[in-house]
Amino acid sequence: MKEPYPDLALEQWRFLATLNALGGVAHINILDVLAPLTARQLIDLLKKTTDPGLLIQDDNDMFSLNTSLPKAVVKKIEGMNSMKHLSVLVDIVYAQKIDRELIPHVLIDLLEKAGRTVEASKVQFDLADRELVNGKNMETVHSLLLNAVSRLKNIDLDDETSSLYISRALKLSNLCYVLGRGITELGEILDIAQAFATRLGDKRSQALINLHMGMLYTFTGRRDEAFLALSLGLEEVNELGDEDILSQSAEFIAVFYFMKGQFREVMKHLEQLENLIDISKATIQPMTYIQFSYSALYLGQFHRAFGFLDSNLRLAEEKSNKALASVLRSVLGTTLILVRKYHEAEFHLKKARQESLDSNNAFGYHYSGGGLALLYFMTNDLEKSYEVIKDTVEKAVRTGLIQQYSSPWILEMLYEYHRLGFKSLPHWNYSDVLEETLNGINVHLRGVALRLRVREKMDHGIVDKMPIMADLEASRTCLELSGNNIQLAKTVLEMAHIELLNKNKEEARRYVQEAWRLFGGYAADFFPDQYKTLLEQKQCSTDTRIDRDDYIKQYFEEMTSIKSSMSQEETLSKTIISTNRFFGAERGGLFWFAEGKYTRTPELRAVINLTKEEVKSPQFRPNMEFVLKAFRTNKPLVVRNDPSECSKKGEKIRSVLCIPFEVQGVTRGVLYHDNSYMQDAFDFLDPMMLILLGRHTSDMVGSILNTMRISEEKKKLSRERATSQQDFKKFQLITSSQVMREHLSMASQVASTDTHVLLLGETGTGKGVFARWVHENSRRSDGPFIVVDCTTIPENLVESELFGYEKGAFTGADRQKLGRVELAHDGTLFMDEIGELSLHMQTKLLKTLEEKTFVRIGGGRAIRSDFRLIVATNRNLKNEVAVGRFREDLYYRLNVFPISIPPLREREDDIIELATYFVDFYARKNGRTGLELSPKDHHMLMNYAWPGNVRELQNVIERAIILSKDNELHIPLFPAGSHVDLKGTFDDFPTLDELQRRYIQHVFKYTKGKVSGSGGAVEILGMKRTSLYSRMKALGIQK
């Protein structure tokens, strides 16, 4: 039996089909545009479809189709919704701006059904970008990007979409590593991106994709391939060599050096990341936090590791990022073990262990297990250590975690388990691990493995000095390269042990003293008692003093190496990082007192591991009192809090250092540092040293700021010289007419603000001169005035002109180019004929205005540019918005303060004054004297309609000066009487387009078809040849 088939009119079926195309649910307002029905047709449709349950209408005029429609109805609707029909529907959606009202996934599905796959992916890319800015749901962003790039993989893309694919594939890759998901599909996506980058000649993306491939291979346990891909990417990055590519690639290059065990290189690259210590940057990989922390540990920078871990742990907990919090807590606990703070370490590790179990976080469980095993190992409970590491490894195997490690204590524990006869751990048989490490690329672990091999030989009674010392020398070389002085000192002590066995006490003493120096400030904690008899107390004390002198020397060198080319904020940030490192502090801040005046709320200008929120908190109030005291007394101070008292009060900070500094003889700020875990961090600073440090800090900070001030003044003078060189081409704003005075009054009001200005008016009215007048009367007048003429830049070059590009961004990009937006920093950007900008570039401009940042083509780093925007157009932008040629949101952002520049015919009082100015200007330019306008000239100029406005008047006068003989000025307008005819042209009240059409035809008649050159149409009309042809085409004029 046939299923019921409603008797509907074609329009009613179209209504149902449209509703189906929109996902089965839509508001009547949307349906009324896409599939309009009369009231009678709609009532009839509801009557015929409501009872069978085909169509449902709620109280809010939302219509929905039943999810279980009869097959006949489904077939009818599917027949109507052909790909071609849906594509037409999409055109209507965009034309009527309904796309903004549709739920994004509905629009994406509609585009996909319409066969407009590329557009569907672009919508999904935009949606992902918006979600990424919010930074709340990275899983959603990952899903959106994965769907979008997967949809495009078998499509032949144009260059623009190929570039889009590459950038989004790299974003997706970052998220895969952050979330630890989507790894399986990533290889094919990156391969496609690499093919596109090669075709486009995009060397920057090629380098980044190689680095991403290296990371992918690392995650999937393909270490040899990872090393090769990372090596290739590093080579390509170094060839490009600019700051942007180094910043984009820093995390990946750090992985390369971490794999090699070269930790100084790891830190060098991670330090290049902007706001590395910012948990809100959701695309920073968890592995980056681990690598930074462990590298600081291996380099003996415990204070740095503590500050980094403690700060980020608080932020992770505030943002409920439990997965990252458990990992950071685990590494913090491990760090505490290494400085012999076992009780605190146990608290953090057990808490991390429990948090990992509660959240089923295998990663956190793995790191907390390793830390607990080390804790029991260091406290001589080897059986418990073994059980914990065994449980940890077994769970890692079950959850699919790859058995990789960088910690030397893992090897040391495996050696002890093996020596004591414990059963081999799954996948971690000591002999196999040792052999693999000795043949591996990690110099850090190889150095430790070589030393352990010596111990094992000696366990078996092998005491032949030459091969043993050869292994230890190789170990020493590896560990020197790694930067781990503590492990290096252990190897040197092993060499001392061999010399003692061979009765070479003096040689042993030399090695022991070297080891003492390598342990540095941690010698008291790490140096074995059995070797202390070979040390002389006096010598040790002298060595320590020399080390402190070296530290101070390094501090001065580091401070004086701060680049004066950096911005003030970058310089102050570098200063606080340098002092934090020197003093062995965990946190730091630079407090600035404006004009040297005392205030209880100084400005926090630069920080490390400290936030403005923390400074404002009640817990920080006692520390702020120390800052204020140091400022008032202009004396450095060190405060050491009693650990037991801190525990009672629930406080963590155990020691505080404040150093005030002066600039030009006035105390301007205080360097603040503190420690929560290392109470004795500032003990080596005696009163005299603090005074000297205060003086030198004042000198250096003052010198840095003074150098920066001079640099800024030089830049300012350079800009002024550049501006003065253009003065010959610059015209003054000449007017005495009432209408122009009113507009200038408006302009003077807005000039003192940073509000965007929209200049409207016909071609040639002097909008560019008006824009410069606004700039020169603004507070940005000392800054640059950068002009962008949107009519003269080919569409494919607009983006590079506006935003610039990086070296290697595309074929032919053999150097970095700064864009106009960047050049306009601290000044004004004037965009003439903004209406000519494509919709694509309008979107990019809008984003730049909203965020005050932009990215160069091929770059990845957001660059801030503080500029004031003035735009001009001869188009009616409201009409352009209505027909879809101009973005509505951009229009409203630009239309804050519109000024309409009147045409010259409406400011007759200015005609003679302008003409006189141009006569004087071009006479001087061409070395002519004695040329003046006659009464006849006045009459002619006043009776001419000036459809080309001020620009036409300017061109006419320039031509007159050139053609003049002796002192006689000839105004080359039109044959006598022609101006009367032109006045009559207005009698039938033609449209502006019709008026332009008549005038251009009249000019061609006058020039006898001549376009360019002296006396040609281009010169008379004051237009560029390309602009004239475009206008003629738009007006339907055949030459």
N, C-alpha and C positions, 0 to 999 in steps of 0.2 A: 504493500500500500504506500502511495506517495506521501511524503511528509508535508505538513501545512506550509503553504507558500503565500505570504501576505500579498494582497493586491495593492501595490504601491505605485505611485507616479515615479517617473525617472528622477525628479528632484528629491523625492523622499528616499529613494534607494541611494542617491548620491550622499545624502545626509548620513545614512547608516554606514556607508562605505568610508566616508571621511572620519566618522567617529571610530571606526575600526582601525583606520590608519594611524590615529592618534593614541593607540593603545587601549581603546575601548572606553575611555573616560575623558570627558572634556566639558568645559563650561559653555553655556549657550552663546556667550559673546564671541567666543572663538569660532564655534560652528556657524554662527550667523555670518561671519566673514568668508569662511571657506566653503560652506554649502548652504547658502541662504534659503530659507523657506518663508512663505507668507504665514501670517498668524493662522489662517484657515488650514494651510497645508500641515503646519506643525501640530495643530489640534487633531487633525485627521490621522496623522502619523501616530500620535500617542494613543489614540482610540484603537487603532488597528494592531498596535504592538505591545501595549501595556498588559492586556489580559493574557496573551500567550507568554508574557514574561520576557519578550525580546529586548525591550527598551525600558529603562528605569530613569525617572526624573526625581531628584530630591528637592528639598525646600530651598536649597541655594542655587537652583537652576543648573546643577551639575547633571549631565546625562551620561549614562553608562549602558553598555551592551551586556547582555547575559553572557557569562563565560561558556555556557553550553548551548550554543545556537544550533538549530536544525541544520543538517548537512546541506539542504537545498539553499538555505539562506547564506551559509558560509560560502558555498560555491558561487552564488550570485555576487556576493561582495568581493570575493577574490577575483572574479572575472572583471569587475569594474576597476579594482585596484591594481591595474597593470603597472609595470615599472615606469612606463612613459607617463601614465596618468599621475602617479605619485610624484614624479619629477616636476610636473606642472604644479602640483599642489605645494611642493617645497618652494617653488618660485613665488607663489602667492603668499606663503608664510613669511618669506623674507621681505617681499614688497610691502606687506601690511605690518611688518615688525611684530608679528605674532610669535616669532622665535623666542623673544624675551619672556613671553608669558607661559611658554611650554616648559614642563619639567624636562631637564636636560636629557634624561635617558629616553624620553618619548621622542624628542627631536633626533637623537642619535639613531634610534630604531627606524624612524621615518626616512632619514637619509639613507640608511643602509638598504631598506626595502626599495628605495627609489634608484638604487644602483649608484648612488653618489658616495662611494666608499671613502674617498679621500676627505670629503667634507665632514663625514661622520667622524673620522679619526681626528680631524682638526678641532671639532667641537669637544671631543673627549680630551684632547690635549689641553684645551683652554680650561676645561672643568678641573682637570688634574692640577694645572698651575694654580688655580684659585684655592683648591684644597691644600696645596703644598704651602701657600702663603699663610693659611690659617694654622698649619702645622699640628692639627689635632688628630686626624685619622690617617695615618700613613698606610694602613692596609687598604683603605679605599683608593688612595692615590696609586698605589702599586697595581691594584686591579684595573683601574682606568687606563693607566699607561700600557699595561700588558695587553689589554684588549685592543687598544688603538694601534700599537705597533704590529701586533699579530695580524690585524686586518689588512695591513699594507704590504705584507711580506712578499706577495706574488704579483704586485702591481708595478708597472713601469711608471716611476714618479718623475715629475719635473724637478728642476734644480731646487726651487724654493721648498717643495715638500720633502725632497731628499734631505735638505739641511735640517728641516723640522724633525724628520725621522731620527737623524743622527743625535740631535740634542736631547730628544725625549728618550731615546734608547740609553743614553748615558745616565740620564736621571733615573730611569728604571733600574739600571745596573746598580747605582748607588743604593736604591731602596732595597734591592734584593739582598745586598750585603748587610744593610741595617736590620732588616727584618728576618734575615736568614731563610727566605722563601723565594720560590720562582727560579731557583738556580738551574733547574733542568732545561728550561726554555731559553735561558739567557745566551747560551753559546751561539745558537742560530741567529738570534736577534743581533748580537754584536758582529757576527760575520757579515750580515746584510749591511749593517751600518758602515763597516769597514769598506765594503765594495762601493757604497755611495760616496764615502769620503775620498776614496782613490779616484773615482770618476770626476769629482768636483775639484780635485787638487787641494783638498782641505788637509794640509799637513798637521794642523793642530789637533783636529779630531782623530786623524790616524794615530798620532802619538797617544792620545788619551784612551782610544779604544784598545790599543796594545796593552796599556797599563790595566785597563779593566779586565782584559782577557787574562792577564797575569794573576789578578786577584781571583778570578773565577777558577783558574787552575789550582790556586792555593787552597781555596775552599773545598775543592773536590779531590785534593790529595795528589795532584799531578805536579809534584814539586819541580821536576826537571823542566817541564813545559812552562811552569810558572816563572821560573828563573829566566828562561830564554825570552818570554814575552815581556817581562818587566825590564830586562836588559835592553831590549829593542826600544821599548817605550821611553826609557831613561835617555838613551842615546838621541832619540828624536826630540825630546824635551830640551836637552842641553843644546841641541843645534838651534832651536828657536830662541831659548834663553831669556825670555822676558818675564817680568814679575807675575803677569797674569797666568801664563801657562805653568809656572812653577807653583803658584798658589793652587790651581786646579789639580795638579798632579801630586801635590805634597803627600797626601795620605798614601798614595800608591807607591811612590818612591820610598816612603818610610817603610812600607812592607818589604820592599826589595832589600833594603839595608838591614832590616830586622831579621830577615831570613839569613843574611850573611853574618849577623852578630856584630855589626859595626854601629854601636849605639850613639856615638857622637854625631854620625851622619843622620841617624833617625831623628834625633832631637833638632838638628839643624833644619830638617825639612818640615817637621811638625810645627816648629816655631813660626814658619811662614804662613800657617793657616790663620786667617783673621778670626778673632773671637773663638779660638779653639775651645777655650774653657767656657762654653755656652751651651748648656743642655738643650736650649730652645732650638738650636740648629739641628733639626731632626735628621738631616742627611749625613751627619757625622757618624761614622761607623763605630759600633762598640769596640771593635778591634783597635781603633785609634786611641781610645782612652787607655786600653790595656798596654799598648805599645809605648805610649808616652810614659805611663807610670813605671813599667818595668825598665824602660831605658834609663829613667832617672835613678832608679834603684841600682842598676848595674854600674852606673857612672858614679855611685856613691853620693848622689844628690838627694839624700833622704828628706831634707826639709822641703825640697821641691815636690817630691812625690807626695808627702803628707799634705801640703797645701793644695795641690791639684786634686787629690782623692777626696779630702775632706770637703772641699768646696763643691765639687761635682756630686758627691754623695748627698749633700743637703739639697741641692737643686733637683736631683733625680727623685728624692723622696717628696719634695714639694709638688713635683709634677706627676706623682704617682707612677713613675717609670720603674716598676718593681724589678723587671729583668735586669736593667742596667744597674740599679741600686745594689742588688745582691752581688753582682760581679765586682763593682767598685768597693763594696764593703769587704769582699774576700781579699782583694789586692791590698786594701788598707790593713787588714789583719796580718797579712804576710809581711808587709813592710814593718809593722810593729815588732814582729818576731825578730827581724834582722837587727833591730836596735835593742834587743833584749827586754822588750816590754811585753812579757808573756801574758800577764793577766788581762791587759787590755786587748791583746791579740786574740785570746781565747773568746772573749766576749763577742767581738766582731765576727769571728769566723763561725762560731756556733749560731749566731743570729742569722748570718748569711746562709748557712746550711739549712736552717729551718725555713727561711723565706723561700729558698729555692725549692724545697719539698712542697711547700704550700702552693706555690705557683707553677709547679711542674716545670721548672726552669733547669734544663740539663746543663746549660752553660754555667750558671751560677753554682750548681752542685759540683761541677767539675773543678772550678777554681777554689771554692771553699774547702773541698776535700783535699786538694793539693796543699792548701795552707795549713789545715789541721794536721796532716801527715808531717809537715815540716815542723810544726809546733812540738809534737810528741817526739820527733827525731832530735830536736835541739834540747829537749828536757830529758833525753836519755830513756824515753819509754819506746824502744824500737819496735816491740811487738805490737803495741797499739798503733804506732805509725804505720807499720806494715798492713795491719787490718784495714785502716782507713783508706790507704792508697789502693789497696786491693779492691775494696768496695767501689771506690771512685772509678777505677779503670774498668771494672766489669760493667758498671752502669753506662759509662761512656761508650763501650762497645755495643751495648744493647740499643742505645739511642742513636747510634750512627755517627758519633763524634769522631773525627779523625785524630789519631794519636800523634799530636804534635806538641812540642814543648820548647821553651827557650830558657827555662830556669836551670842554672848549674846545679842547684841542690837536688833536682830530680836525679841527675847522674850520680851525685854523691850518695843519695839515699839508696839507689839501686846497687851501688857498689857495696855498701854496708850490708844490705839484705843478702846479697850474693856471698859476701865474706863470711856471714854468720850462718849460711846454709839454709836461708828461707827459700820456700818454693818460688819458682819464677812466676812473675805476674803475667796475666794474659796479654799477649802482643808486646810485652816489655821484658823479654829475656835479656839479662844484663849483657851477656857476650855479644848477642846480635845487635843490641842497641849501641854498645861501645864500637863495634866494627862499622856500623852505619854512620855513626857520628864522626869517626876518624876519617872516613871517606867523603863526608859531606862538605857543604859550602860554608857552614856556620863556624866562623873562626872562634867565636866565644866558647861554644860547646866543644869544639875540637881541642882548644887549649886546656879545658878541664879534663877532657877524655885522655889526653896525652899524660897529664899528671896522674890520673887514676890508673893508667896502664903501668906507670912506674911503680905505684904502690902495689899493684897486683904482682908485678915481677918480684918485688922485694918480699911480698907475702910468700912467694914460692922459693925464696932463697936466692934469687938472681941478683947479684950485687955488682956486676961488671959496670964500672963507673962510666966508661965512654958511651955505650948505647943509652944508659939511663940519663946522663947529662944531655945527650943529643935530644932525647924526648923532652926533657925539661926546657932546654933552650928553644925548641920548637913551640912548646906550650907558652913560654914567655913571649915569643914573637906574636903568636895568635892573640894572646890576652892584651898585649900592648895595642894591637890593632882594634880590639873590641872596646877598649876604654875602661874595662872593669878592673880598677886598681886593687880591689879587695881580693879577687881571684888571682890577680897577678902576684900580689904579696904572698898568697898561699903557695904559689909555685916557687917564688924566690925562697921562701922558708924551706920548702922541700929540697931546694938546691943546697941550702945551708946544712940541712940534715945529712945529705950525701957527703958533704965536705967533712962534717964531724965524724962520720963513719970511717972516713979515710984519713983521720987525724990531722986535718987541715983547719985548725981552730981560727987562725987569722982570716982565712978566706971565708970561713963560716960566719965570722963576726961581720965581715963586709956585707954579706948577703942579709944577715939579720938586721943591720942598720938600714939597709936599703928597704927591707920589708916594713920597718917601723915608719919610714918616710912615706911609703906607699899607702899605709893605713891612714895616714894623715890624722885628722881630728878624731878618728874612731879607733886609734891605736889602743887606747885603754880598754875598749870593749872587745876588740878582736885579736889583740896580740897574745899568742900562747905564753903561758907562764914559764914553760921549760926553756924558752929562749931569752928570757929577760936578763939572765946572768951575763949574757954577751953584750948587754947594753950598758953604757955609762950614763948615770943619771944626768950629769952636767951636759953631756953631749946631746942627750935626748931633749933637754930643755932648750939648748941652743938651736937644735933643729926645728923645734916647734916655733921658736921666735922667728927663725928665717922663713918658715912657712907662712907665718902671719904677715911678714913683710911682703912676701910674694903675693899673698891674697890682696893686700892693699894696693900693690902695684897693678895687679890684674884689674882691680876695681877702677883705678884711675884710667887704665888703658881702655877698659870697656866703656866707661863714661865718655871719654874723649873720642871714642870711635863712633858715637851716635851721629848719624848723618844729619847735617843741617838742611839737606834737601827735603827732609820729611816734613809733613805738616806739624803744627804745634801739638795737636793731640797725639800723633804718632810718636813725637819726640818725648813727650812727658810719659807716655806709656812705656817706651823703651827705657826711660830713666828708672821707673819704679821696678821694672823687671830686672834691670841690672843690679840695683841696690838690694833687691830681695834675694837675688842669687848670691851676692857677695856676703851678706850678713847671715846667710843660712836660715832665712825666715820662711815661714809657710805662707804668710799672707802679707799684702802690702797695699798702701794707698798713698796718693799724693794729695794732701789737703791744701787748697789754695785760698788765701785771704785777699780778696779784691782790694787793690790800691794799698795793701798792707794794713788795712783797718781790722781791728778785732771784731769778731762776730762768733756767736755760739754755734752757728751753722755754716762753717766754711764749705766751699765747693769741693766735691770729690772729683778731681780732674783726671786721675788715672788710677787703675787698680790692677791687682793680680790676686786671684782667688778670693776676692772680696766684692760684694755687691752693694749698691746704694741702699737697697732695702735693709741689709744687715746693719749698715752704718746708722740707719734711722731707728733701729730696733732698741728697746729698753736694755737688752743684754749688752749692747755696745757702749752704753752711756758712760760707764766708768773709764773706758778706754778713750772716749772723746775728751774726757777731762784731762787725760795725759797729753793729748794733742794740743789742747788749749793752753795748758801750763807751759809746754815747750815753746809755744808761740809767744806767750806773754813774757816769759823770762829770757827768750832767745838763747836757751841753753839746751843741749841734748840731754836726754834722760833715759835710763834703763830701769824697768820695773820687773822684779821677779816675784811672782805670786807663789805662795805656799801651796803645793799640790794637794795637801790634805784639806786646806781651807777651801780650795777650788771645788773639791769633790763634795764638801758639805753644802756649799752654796749652789751646786749644780752647774758651776762654770767650767769652761774648758781652757781658757787662755791662761797660760802659765808664765809667759814672759813677753814684755812689750818694749819696743825701741822707738823713740821719737827723735828726729834730727831736724831742727828748724834750718831754713836756708834763706839767704838774702838775695835780692836782685837790685843792683844799683844802690846798695847801702840801706835798703829797707827790707825788713823781714816780710816775705811774701807767702811762705808756705812751710809745711811740715811734712817730712817723709815719715810715714808710720809703718812699722812692721811688727808682727807678733808671731808667737808659736803656741800651739796647743799640745804638742806631743814631745817637743824637745825643750825642756826647761832651761838647760844650760847653754842654749844657742848663742846668747850674747855675752857670755862670761869673759871672753877674751878681750872685750872692749873696756879698757880702763879709762878713767876720766880724761887723761891727756889725749888718748887716742880719739875719744869722742869729740873733743874740742877741735882737733886737727881735721877729723872727718867732716865736722860741721863747716869749717872754713873752706875746705877743698870742695865740698858739695855746693856751697854758695857760689864759689868761683866758677865751677863747672856748669851749674844750672844757669847762672847768669850769663856765662859765655855762650852757651847753647842758644838761649832765648835771644841774646843780642845778635848772634849770627843769623838767626832766623829772621829777626826784624830787618836787618840789613838786606837779606835775601829778598824779603817781601818788597822793600823799598826799591831794590834794583828791578824787580819784576814790574813794579808800578811805573818806574821811569821808562822801562822798555816799552810798556804799553802806550805811555804818553807819546814817546817818540814815534811809535808805529801809527798812532792816531794823527800826530802832527803831519806825518808824511802823506796822509790822505786828505789833509785840509784843502789841497788844491782842487780835489774833486767834490768837496763838501760845500753845500749851499746853505745860506742862512734862511731862516723862516721869516719872510718879508710879508708884512700885512698891516693894513690900517683900517680894514673894513670891520664893521660892527659884528657881522656874523662870525668872522674868524676870531675876533677878540673873545667872543663868548665861548668858542671851542677851546681857545688857549686857556681861558679861565678854568674850564673843566679839566683840561690836561694838567694844569699846575697843581690842582687838588690831588689828582691820582698819581702824579709824578713822585710825590714824597712817600708813597706806599710801594709795596711789592705786588700789587694787584695786576692781573693780566689786563692788557688793553687791546681792544679790537677796533682797528681803524677801517672804516667803511668809506667807499667813494669810488667814483669813476676812475678809469685809467688816466694817469698823468696829473692827478690833483695834488701830488706832493706828499703822499702818505709816508714815504721813506724819510723825507726831511722832517716831517712831523714826529715820526718815531724817534729820530735822533734828538729832536728838541726835548722830548719826554725824558730820554736817557740822560741828557746833559743837565737836566734840571732835577735829577733824582739823586738819592744818596749813593747810587752806584756809578756816578759819573766818572769816578776814577778808574772804574773797571772797563773791560773791553765792550765794544758795541759790534756784535757779530751779525752779519746779514746773510740770510738764506733766501735766494730768489727761487721759489718753487717752480717757476716756469722755465728756467734755464737748465735745470738738472735733469738728465734722463731718468726715467722712473727706476731703472735697475741700479742706479747709482745713488739714489736719494738716501737710502739707509746708511751707506758708507760715508756719505757727506755729513749726515747729521750725527751719527754715533761713532764714526771711525772704525778701524779694524786692526786686528793684531797681525803680526808677521805670520805668514803661512796659513791665513784663514781661507784663502782660495788661490787659484792659479794667478800668479802675477803679484800677489801680496808679499813682496820681498822685504818689506819693512813695516814698522808700526805707523799708523796714521791716526792723528787725533781728529775727532769730529767737531762740528760746529757747536754742539751742545756742551762738550767738554771745554772748548775754547772760551765759551761764554761765562765760565765760572766767575762769580763775583761781579758780573756785569749784566748786559742785556742781550737777549737773543731776539732779533727781528726777523720774522718769517713773512716775506712778501708773497702775496697771492696764495694764501693758505688754502683756498678753495681748490687749487690744482693738485693738492696732495691726495694720493690714492687712499682707499679705505684701509688697506693694510698698514700704511705708514701712519695714518690717523690713529690707529689702535696703539701703535708703538709710542707715538707722541703722547697720547693720553696717559699711558702707563708711566712714562717719564715724568709727566707733570704731577701725577698722583704720588709717586714714590720719591721724586727728586733724585732718582738714580737711573742709570742706564748701563748697558753692557756693550762693549765694542763687539763688532762682528768677529766671531771666532774666539771671543773671550768668555770667561766664566765668572769673573769678579765684578760685582756691582760697584760702579764708580759714582760718587756723589758729585753733583754739579748744582751749585746754588746760583740760579740765574732768574732774571725777570723776563717774562715773555711778552712781546708785543707782536701782534699779527695784523696783517692787512689783506683786504680782498676787494675786488670790484664786483663780486658776485653777491646775490642775495642768499646768505647762508641758510636762512629759514626755509626758503624754497628748495635749496639743495638737500636739506634734511628731509623735507617732505617727499622728494623723489628718490631718496635713498643714496644720494651721492656724497653725503656728509654725515658723520656720526652725530647722533643727537646728544649723547653724553659729552662729547668733545665740544659741541656747539655751546652747550650751557656752561661748560667750564671756561670757555673763551669769552663768552658774552657777558662777563661780569661788569665791564665798564666799556660800552661801545661809544665811539665818537665818529660821527659822520662828517667827513671833510667835504665841504661844498665844492661844486665845480666852479671853474673860473668865471663862467657867465653869471653866477650868483654873487660874485664878489668883485663887481666892476671897479670899485674904488682901488683895488690892488693891481689892476692891469698895467697902468702906466708906471707905478712904483716898481713892479716886478720887471717890466721891460727895461727901465732905466738901470736897475741893478744888473741885469744880464748884459746890457750894453757895456757897462763899466767892467764887468768881470771878464767878458770875452775880448774886449779891447786890450786889457792888460795882458791876458793870456797870449794874444797874438801880436803884442807889441805895437798896437795902434793907438794913436792919440787924436784928440779933437773930434771924436765921433759923438754926436748927440742926436736925440730924437727931435724931429721937427713937429710943429703943430699939425701938419698934414699926417705925419706918422701917428700922432696921438689919435687923430680922428679915425684913421684906418684901423688902428688896434682896438679902439673902443667900439667900433661898429662890426667887428668880426665876432662870430659865434663861439669860437674856440672849443670845438668838440674834443680836441685832444688835450684841453686844459693847460696847466702850467708847463707840462713837458713840451707840448706843441709850441707854446710861446718861447720857451727856452731854445728849442731847435731852430725856430724861425729867426730869432735874434742872432744865434751863433752863425747861421748861414748868411745873414745880412752883413755881419762883421767881415766874414771871409770874402764876400762878393763886393764889398764897398771899395770905391776908388776915391783916392784923395781923401777929402773929409766928408764925402757925400755917402749917406747911409741909405741903402736900398732894402726895403722890407719886402721879402719875396712871398707875399701872400698869394693872391689870385688876381686875374685880370680885373680891371676896373669894373665895378658893378657886381662882381660875383658875390661879394659879401651881402649885398641886398637880397640876392636870390636865396642865399643861405638863411637869412632871417626869415624869409617867406616859407622856408622848409617846415617851420613849426606850425603853420596855419592849420593843417589837417590833424594836428595832435597825434603824430605817429608814435608808435611804441619805441622804446629805447633801442631795441634790436633793429627796427626799421630805420631809425635815424642813423645808427652806425652803418647799416648797409648802404644807405644813400651817400653818406659822407665818404666811405671808402671807395665807392664807385666814382664819386666826384674827384677824389684825389688821383685815382688811376687815369681819369680822363685828362686831368691837368698835367700829369707827368708823362702822358702818352704811353702808359703801360710800364714805365720804368719803376722797378722795385727797389733796388739797392743803389748805393753810391750817392754822390752829391745831387740834391734835387729829386731823389727817388722817394717813393711812397713811404718807405721805412723811415727815412729821415724826417719827413713832414709829420707823419703820425706819431713819431717818437716811440716806435715799437721795434722789437727784434723781429727779424725775418720769420723765424719759426712761429712766434706768437701771432704775427699777422696772418700767416697761412692757416693757423689753427682757427683764428677768428673768422676768416673768410669761409672756411669749411663749415663752421657752426652756423654762419648766416646764409649759407647756400649761394655764395658769390663765385661766379666763374670769372677768372681774370680776362 
